[in-house]
């Protein structure tokens, strides 16, 4: 079974699901939800099987490798393979999708029966899942680029066709921002290929690493890639599309968009920018670190000032992405491992927040914070879950986000103490925006119009429950997950050619500390 | 001197062209001798058979050409080499698909062409022709003549043959542009403009040919190329002549600053003809341009580089910027075709084998999407209410607001159109992306990375107006736009049709317009005509090509690359 194309199967299965939903005969359309959920869960099962074929001890190397020629004339191959980071991100995405499917059950269309609207929406979710797996597994720069751009289309429709009042504006802004970044990257991709060895496998990442670029060319190439990734991530100052998109998109879309898709940006920085352009990465690191810290603080400050809950969560993500980028460009094995783990945790935490806000908004018909108050007494389960997920956003010890944020800050401190100190203020601000949000929405006197708000139903508990469980498990037992991301971090560091700086606290104790508290 | 020597003619390699041109001649005879009732069937069958036969002939010549690299025919007036065959196959295939669109009729047997194109719009004679149910079938031989000219155009290495081919392909197009059934004045205006500008450019080109002959004493590309190698003090003739020749070719590909005719002609011409023109003429003209730039003028690349660069950049920028503000689907596609001409030019400028393959592939990808897109435009119609209250199909709904909500009412049409738009925009997994990637990477390889950068930025801007149509179709309901334009749009539609009230159609539209204006803003006037299924077939083939060439372009790319070498 070791030769089984696990990753291709993980791409094809959701694709089949999307097609199945689109061609579902009229008579069978009442089973829309079951079909979609079935495919999403089958994908989880397939993932577990793929995990068993992955050798964690060798997480630094690309495994489950498949290489087939795709367009030899252009040097393009269908080359898949994941190291620990890629697998962890794929796992996070695959776990999130069934939850998003569940969350969308009632949101889209009528409450009694599935509608065509819902069918199209779920098909787009599954289509997107296929692209997500592909982009995290691509070992071919061209393939990566193709998916990077192609996945905009389903998201575009998921915002534009299913979102709120300003959805058209948000969808177009999202698409144009991303396309502009992506197309500049295209020139970089082409130039990179022409600088490389060429031939029918000329786009394979491993053939492009260490081709000895001219320093000037390398800097320009780095910039063309980095700008696209920074827009995607999104970093200050190219983050402005995100709040609009997240505010207008349905909660499930925001979950996938912010929780998963934006990781492609940071994932790209880690797995393409660093190995392909090591010298330029070192050259640009000071500026990027400053921008990252600005993102951390600016995103958090803006989050505090938001009136709309979706926008608030979106700005918290700008802040979190700042941490991730900081970790990557601090160039210590601790911080890079922390960033990799952060990407997974942020998906769980932000995904949970978006979904919960979506449930709140569905009950009240509004996302404005001022429309809520005192819900704690009316909907205790929801309030409890919201608090837990919210605390994960401020990295409370015991939750998985703490481990990763701690690693990033400790790792960064070893190289840039001042920067790490500044970033720590982001954690303080995080406490402010999360707790203040909780206070305004859930505490205080119960507003009369909210007095009969129903608590989370079984379906909704199933949506948020697994996320909370995962956060707790990874918070107390981060070891296995860290085993996935630590070896690749050392490899990244070697590729950049920077000496590691060992922080005073080792990773093992950091994990233990997290579980102690 | 032994008088006249019979030239040796290799008939074999000429079969693809001969089939088309001879069938066109037969088509003229059909017009004369076959009873009116059967003409359409006979003409359609003949045309399709000729184009299919031409494709088969190209396929038969393929392996030979792949082995030998190609042959001279007619003592070098024609060259049948790899690029020729690729271009001829592309032209024949797209002409075949265009023929299907041209031949399609909506309910009531109404096609896209005026029953009596020579009649004065609005005259009694026209009304008589209409009421007699006359059908225009001369379009088929005209189409074949144009196709024949297009197939010779990129195959020639002789300036005089080049000019003759240009005229053979242009004259039928001037006629076809003026034959729209609806909006007759607009159509005749388009025809007139096209003819006048075309004639003007032909004259310029002929002048250029004269100068080149004066410079080199020969009409052969290879002789002129050889002459450029040895300075003889008459370089002024060469430069001016080459520029004039290029002006003619730029006019045909629709490159700025010779693009002015494009939007008007594309808008006025009957939509099926527009699709045919936009796709096939561009393929043929770029084929000829490739041969001229690669075969005749490489010796003066230094002098021409500036011109080509300026034209390419202007074409990309002007096409994109002008398209941003269009409100008519056909005009928008016209400007987008100008922008695409600019993208192809970046591949031409690359001046290497990769560039040649890239251009040939791009042309195929672009044309498939173009024929498909215009085919769909020809189906999206206005719907009015007949005198008996039944819905009646009116003209094409080409104004953008009329496309609002099409994604809800006709999802398949909207999704297919979106596919073509995404291909134009160069989104991955469509043919357009692979084409763009190929030309840009050829340009970077050829040292023109600045051009590729401009192209990429233009693509990003272009995405905006393609996406605008998608937004309109999927995310906007017709009522939104009705609010934006509170006065009944049907009335304005009539005003556009106004100069040429199309008999009862005009009155129908007018009455329904009045009814709408007085009764309610409710007017579900945009619909999709069913047709006889011919357009649907053509569009389906184009859509399949767009996806296949985007997902698995390897076979086609390899096939093109294996023969991508121009014979001198």
Interface residues (C-beta under 8 A of the other chain):
Chain A: X69 X70 X71 X72 X73 X74 X145 X146 X147 X149 X150 X152 X153 X156 X157 X160 X161 X167 X168 X171 X172 X175 X176 X179 X180 X183 X184 X186 X187 X190 X191 X193 X194
Chain B: X357 X422 X427 X428 X429 X433 X434 X437 X438 X440 X441 X444 X445 X449 X452 X453 X456 X457 X459 X460 X463 X464 X467 X468 X471 X474 X475 X476 X552 X553 X554 X557 X558 X561
